[in-house]
Amino acid sequence: MNRLTTPWGDVTLARFPEDPRDPLRAWDASDEYLLRHLGESGTPLSGTVAVVGDRWGALTVSLAAHGTVPAASLVQITDSFLGQQATRAALARNGAGDAAVRLLSARDTPPARVDVLLVRVPKSLALLEDQLHRLAPAVHAGTVVAGTGMVGEIHTSTLKLFERIIGPTKTSLAVKKARLIFCTPDPSLARVPGPWPLRYALPDGIGVLSGRTVTNHAGIFCADRLDIGTRFFLGALPERRGPERVVDLGCGNGVIGTAAALGNPEASVVFVDESYSAVASAEATYRDNVTSGGKADFVVGDGLARMPDGSVDLVLSNPPFHSHRATTDATARRMFGDARRALRPGGELWVVGNRHLGYHLRLRRLFGGCEVMASDPKFVVLRAVKR
């Protein structure tokens, strides 16, 4: 639990799901910098205030908790289910309910008019591009546009996106390795549709997926090509037949779950990810390639938290090992624990990961053992069975 001091008062924040062992804060110096600027500059926070890319609710909750922005005028737009849940929890913890903020996903229709646009620069330049394109029609000549990020996140390409899509852009001096972006909307700029989603054909040599089409919304890992870890995993997937429930955990664009569905037409596949754009990508990939007889569900959520105990036969996963810019195995640990709980006795978890991550140690502790099903100098595919 973190306590953030803002110009309007303190707020208590936590990442989601809350873990007292987690050493990572729910805010950083860039959130603090933008909030301090808004307070000290007297920026009018009136009309519709849209907060885009708020990671754990620090910006949104700081503006909502002390009535800085009138109720129902504040909108949060995020691609992260976990970030949205962290915001909900923090609003309640700090005395503001859901009614204080309109919570939207990156796939929802944005407000028709935005008077103040606050952007926490995401790790993905593609996601920023998509967000700016989607919001540009709502921005007018009087809109206040301010962005924030750590210096390692704000590049010339970042500023060029603001310039090209919104208007003239400049940056602040760096403070605590954070920087602000100031953009002046130019109504004369042509409003053109963004390039996302991106679709491409998969290469030959990957079994049932050879030559098939993948859809990627903005922000998905390796959006323009099949990443080498997934390709290696596809070559090691088990051949299975008969009715079973399969989960593509952390599904991304859904390639792994789609391969499982094509390889076993009797399987029911659940695609799960905490990214709204990932689940939308997975559904599009599946629908384009599994044209008849398939059974699938598409879930935006916190791993397998909503999956009943003992209800799954096979879990397939290529877990992330970053939380924004921080390297951590916390997400993989929770995914493995969720998988063990959700698997029936005899059910299997198949995981691909970089060799140096040492997933085998965690799996042995959780499952009592695991075996290497494939390996090369960079990746390893592991299989763990629930006893």
TAVENNOR-V848483 format. One record per residue. N is the residue number from 1. RES is the residue in one small letter. D_LAST is the distance of its C-alpha to the last C-alpha in Angstrom with 2 decimals. Layout:
BEGIN
n:N res:RES d_last:D_LAST
n:N res:RES d_last:D_LAST
END
This chain:
BEGIN
n:1 res:m d_last:36.15
n:2 res:n d_last:39.29
n:3 res:r d_last:42.90
n:4 res:l d_last:45.06
n:5 res:t d_last:48.83
n:6 res:t d_last:50.67
n:7 res:p d_last:54.39
n:8 res:w d_last:53.83
n:9 res:g d_last:51.68
n:10 res:d d_last:48.27
n:11 res:v d_last:44.95
n:12 res:t d_last:41.49
n:13 res:l d_last:38.75
n:14 res:a d_last:35.03
n:15 res:r d_last:32.59
n:16 res:f d_last:30.01
n:17 res:p d_last:27.45
n:18 res:e d_last:29.07
n:19 res:d d_last:27.52
n:20 res:p d_last:29.71
n:21 res:r d_last:28.34
n:22 res:d d_last:29.52
n:23 res:p d_last:32.74
n:24 res:l d_last:33.94
n:25 res:r d_last:36.75
n:26 res:a d_last:37.02
n:27 res:w d_last:40.41
n:28 res:d d_last:42.37
n:29 res:a d_last:46.02
n:30 res:s d_last:46.65
n:31 res:d d_last:45.86
n:32 res:e d_last:48.09
n:33 res:y d_last:50.85
n:34 res:l d_last:51.07
n:35 res:l d_last:51.12
n:36 res:r d_last:53.82
n:37 res:h d_last:55.83
n:38 res:l d_last:55.70
n:39 res:g d_last:56.90
n:40 res:e d_last:59.60
n:41 res:s d_last:60.97
n:42 res:g d_last:61.32
n:43 res:t d_last:59.64
n:44 res:p d_last:60.18
n:45 res:l d_last:56.83
n:46 res:s d_last:58.23
n:47 res:g d_last:57.59
n:48 res:t d_last:54.12
n:49 res:v d_last:52.09
n:50 res:a d_last:49.10
n:51 res:v d_last:46.51
n:52 res:v d_last:44.52
n:53 res:g d_last:41.39
n:54 res:d d_last:41.09
n:55 res:r d_last:37.80
n:56 res:w d_last:36.88
n:57 res:g d_last:39.88
n:58 res:a d_last:42.25
n:59 res:l d_last:45.20
n:60 res:t d_last:44.72
n:61 res:v d_last:44.14
n:62 res:s d_last:47.02
n:63 res:l d_last:49.38
n:64 res:a d_last:48.22
n:65 res:a d_last:47.76
n:66 res:h d_last:51.44
n:67 res:g d_last:53.03
n:68 res:t d_last:54.01
n:69 res:v d_last:53.41
n:70 res:p d_last:54.36
n:71 res:a d_last:51.64
n:72 res:a d_last:50.67
n:73 res:s d_last:52.38
n:74 res:l d_last:49.35
n:75 res:v d_last:46.82
n:76 res:q d_last:43.64
n:77 res:i d_last:42.33
n:78 res:t d_last:38.99
n:79 res:d d_last:36.38
n:80 res:s d_last:33.62
n:81 res:f d_last:31.73
n:82 res:l d_last:30.64
n:83 res:g d_last:34.29
n:84 res:q d_last:35.48
n:85 res:q d_last:33.16
n:86 res:a d_last:34.33
n:87 res:t d_last:37.86
n:88 res:r d_last:37.34
n:89 res:a d_last:35.96
n:90 res:a d_last:38.80
n:91 res:l d_last:41.44
n:92 res:a d_last:40.46
n:93 res:r d_last:40.22
n:94 res:n d_last:43.69
n:95 res:g d_last:45.43
n:96 res:a d_last:45.44
n:97 res:g d_last:43.64
n:98 res:d d_last:42.45
n:99 res:a d_last:46.00
n:100 res:a d_last:47.28
n:101 res:v d_last:45.57
n:102 res:r d_last:44.92
n:103 res:l d_last:41.46
n:104 res:l d_last:41.25
n:105 res:s d_last:38.79
n:106 res:a d_last:40.02
n:107 res:r d_last:39.94
n:108 res:d d_last:42.12
n:109 res:t d_last:45.89
n:110 res:p d_last:47.49
n:111 res:p d_last:50.49
n:112 res:a d_last:53.77
n:113 res:r d_last:55.60
n:114 res:v d_last:54.47
n:115 res:d d_last:56.95
n:116 res:v d_last:54.85
n:117 res:l d_last:52.06
n:118 res:l d_last:49.86
n:119 res:v d_last:47.42
n:120 res:r d_last:44.70
n:121 res:v d_last:44.58
n:122 res:p d_last:41.09
n:123 res:k d_last:39.50
n:124 res:s d_last:39.93
n:125 res:l d_last:43.58
n:126 res:a d_last:42.76
n:127 res:l d_last:41.42
n:128 res:l d_last:44.62
n:129 res:e d_last:46.74
n:130 res:d d_last:45.14
n:131 res:q d_last:45.52
n:132 res:l d_last:49.15
n:133 res:h d_last:50.01
n:134 res:r d_last:48.57
n:135 res:l d_last:50.47
n:136 res:a d_last:53.71
n:137 res:p d_last:55.36
n:138 res:a d_last:54.92
n:139 res:v d_last:56.60
n:140 res:h d_last:60.39
n:141 res:a d_last:63.14
n:142 res:g d_last:62.73
n:143 res:t d_last:58.95
n:144 res:v d_last:57.89
n:145 res:v d_last:55.20
n:146 res:a d_last:53.47
n:147 res:g d_last:50.38
n:148 res:t d_last:48.58
n:149 res:g d_last:46.20
n:150 res:m d_last:45.80
n:151 res:v d_last:48.24
n:152 res:g d_last:45.53
n:153 res:e d_last:44.68
n:154 res:i d_last:48.27
n:155 res:h d_last:49.83
n:156 res:t d_last:52.93
n:157 res:s d_last:50.84
n:158 res:t d_last:49.69
n:159 res:l d_last:53.31
n:160 res:k d_last:54.40
n:161 res:l d_last:52.00
n:162 res:f d_last:53.56
n:163 res:e d_last:57.01
n:164 res:r d_last:56.45
n:165 res:i d_last:54.80
n:166 res:i d_last:56.30
n:167 res:g d_last:59.33
n:168 res:p d_last:60.83
n:169 res:t d_last:58.39
n:170 res:k d_last:58.74
n:171 res:t d_last:56.61
n:172 res:s d_last:57.12
n:173 res:l d_last:57.25
n:174 res:a d_last:53.94
n:175 res:v d_last:53.05
n:176 res:k d_last:50.08
n:177 res:k d_last:48.98
n:178 res:a d_last:48.98
n:179 res:r d_last:51.43
n:180 res:l d_last:52.74
n:181 res:i d_last:53.76
n:182 res:f d_last:56.77
n:183 res:c d_last:57.49
n:184 res:t d_last:60.58
n:185 res:p d_last:60.04
n:186 res:d d_last:62.39
n:187 res:p d_last:62.99
n:188 res:s d_last:64.74
n:189 res:l d_last:61.60
n:190 res:a d_last:60.54
n:191 res:r d_last:57.37
n:192 res:v d_last:55.36
n:193 res:p d_last:51.88
n:194 res:g d_last:49.05
n:195 res:p d_last:47.41
n:196 res:w d_last:43.92
n:197 res:p d_last:41.71
n:198 res:l d_last:41.72
n:199 res:r d_last:40.78
n:200 res:y d_last:40.45
n:201 res:a d_last:39.53
n:202 res:l d_last:36.59
n:203 res:p d_last:37.57
n:204 res:d d_last:37.24
n:205 res:g d_last:34.62
n:206 res:i d_last:31.45
n:207 res:g d_last:30.67
n:208 res:v d_last:30.72
n:209 res:l d_last:31.91
n:210 res:s d_last:34.95
n:211 res:g d_last:38.06
n:212 res:r d_last:36.48
n:213 res:t d_last:37.51
n:214 res:v d_last:35.69
n:215 res:t d_last:36.95
n:216 res:n d_last:36.80
n:217 res:h d_last:38.25
n:218 res:a d_last:39.62
n:219 res:g d_last:37.36
n:220 res:i d_last:34.49
n:221 res:f d_last:33.41
n:222 res:c d_last:35.28
n:223 res:a d_last:37.15
n:224 res:d d_last:39.51
n:225 res:r d_last:37.28
n:226 res:l d_last:33.76
n:227 res:d d_last:32.31
n:228 res:i d_last:31.35
n:229 res:g d_last:27.76
n:230 res:t d_last:27.09
n:231 res:r d_last:29.03
n:232 res:f d_last:26.97
n:233 res:f d_last:23.72
n:234 res:l d_last:25.26
n:235 res:g d_last:25.97
n:236 res:a d_last:22.36
n:237 res:l d_last:20.72
n:238 res:p d_last:18.95
n:239 res:e d_last:21.09
n:240 res:r d_last:19.52
n:241 res:r d_last:21.25
n:242 res:g d_last:21.13
n:243 res:p d_last:20.58
n:244 res:e d_last:17.76
n:245 res:r d_last:17.68
n:246 res:v d_last:17.84
n:247 res:v d_last:18.61
n:248 res:d d_last:21.00
n:249 res:l d_last:20.41
n:250 res:g d_last:23.65
n:251 res:c d_last:25.26
n:252 res:g d_last:28.72
n:253 res:n d_last:30.88
n:254 res:g d_last:28.13
n:255 res:v d_last:28.43
n:256 res:i d_last:24.72
n:257 res:g d_last:24.00
n:258 res:t d_last:27.25
n:259 res:a d_last:26.29
n:260 res:a d_last:23.05
n:261 res:a d_last:25.29
n:262 res:l d_last:27.91
n:263 res:g d_last:25.55
n:264 res:n d_last:23.99
n:265 res:p d_last:26.63
n:266 res:e d_last:24.48
n:267 res:a d_last:22.02
n:268 res:s d_last:22.53
n:269 res:v d_last:22.45
n:270 res:v d_last:22.50
n:271 res:f d_last:24.41
n:272 res:v d_last:24.04
n:273 res:d d_last:26.22
n:274 res:e d_last:28.22
n:275 res:s d_last:31.33
n:276 res:y d_last:33.48
n:277 res:s d_last:35.02
n:278 res:a d_last:31.73
n:279 res:v d_last:30.64
n:280 res:a d_last:34.18
n:281 res:s d_last:33.99
n:282 res:a d_last:30.68
n:283 res:e d_last:32.17
n:284 res:a d_last:35.33
n:285 res:t d_last:33.56
n:286 res:y d_last:31.47
n:287 res:r d_last:34.54
n:288 res:d d_last:36.67
n:289 res:n d_last:34.39
n:290 res:v d_last:32.53
n:291 res:t d_last:35.66
n:292 res:s d_last:34.60
n:293 res:g d_last:31.74
n:294 res:g d_last:29.25
n:295 res:k d_last:27.30
n:296 res:a d_last:26.68
n:297 res:d d_last:26.64
n:298 res:f d_last:27.90
n:299 res:v d_last:26.94
n:300 res:v d_last:28.63
n:301 res:g d_last:26.61
n:302 res:d d_last:24.53
n:303 res:g d_last:21.40
n:304 res:l d_last:18.96
n:305 res:a d_last:20.57
n:306 res:r d_last:21.80
n:307 res:m d_last:18.75
n:308 res:p d_last:17.34
n:309 res:d d_last:13.87
n:310 res:g d_last:11.49
n:311 res:s d_last:14.42
n:312 res:v d_last:13.63
n:313 res:d d_last:12.50
n:314 res:l d_last:13.53
n:315 res:v d_last:14.84
n:316 res:l d_last:17.60
n:317 res:s d_last:19.38
n:318 res:n d_last:22.31
n:319 res:p d_last:22.43
n:320 res:p d_last:25.87
n:321 res:f d_last:26.72
n:322 res:h d_last:29.96
n:323 res:s d_last:30.98
n:324 res:h d_last:34.50
n:325 res:r d_last:36.05
n:326 res:a d_last:33.78
n:327 res:t d_last:31.14
n:328 res:t d_last:27.93
n:329 res:d d_last:24.16
n:330 res:a d_last:23.87
n:331 res:t d_last:23.23
n:332 res:a d_last:20.47
n:333 res:r d_last:18.77
n:334 res:r d_last:18.98
n:335 res:m d_last:17.83
n:336 res:f d_last:14.60
n:337 res:g d_last:14.01
n:338 res:d d_last:15.06
n:339 res:a d_last:12.79
n:340 res:r d_last:9.56
n:341 res:r d_last:11.26
n:342 res:a d_last:12.58
n:343 res:l d_last:9.78
n:344 res:r d_last:8.75
n:345 res:p d_last:5.45
n:346 res:g d_last:5.80
n:347 res:g d_last:8.14
n:348 res:e d_last:9.57
n:349 res:l d_last:11.76
n:350 res:w d_last:14.88
n:351 res:v d_last:17.35
n:352 res:v d_last:20.86
n:353 res:g d_last:22.85
n:354 res:n d_last:25.76
n:355 res:r d_last:25.00
n:356 res:h d_last:26.62
n:357 res:l d_last:24.27
n:358 res:g d_last:21.62
n:359 res:y d_last:18.59
n:360 res:h d_last:16.56
n:361 res:l d_last:17.12
n:362 res:r d_last:15.82
n:363 res:l d_last:12.63
n:364 res:r d_last:11.98
n:365 res:r d_last:12.66
n:366 res:l d_last:10.52
n:367 res:f d_last:7.28
n:368 res:g d_last:8.17
n:369 res:g d_last:9.73
n:370 res:c d_last:11.33
n:371 res:e d_last:13.97
n:372 res:v d_last:17.46
n:373 res:m d_last:18.31
n:374 res:a d_last:21.92
n:375 res:s d_last:24.26
n:376 res:d d_last:27.93
n:377 res:p d_last:30.11
n:378 res:k d_last:29.24
n:379 res:f d_last:25.80
n:380 res:v d_last:22.28
n:381 res:v d_last:19.57
n:382 res:l d_last:15.99
n:383 res:r d_last:12.72
n:384 res:a d_last:9.35
n:385 res:v d_last:6.15
n:386 res:k d_last:3.80
n:387 res:r d_last:0.00
END
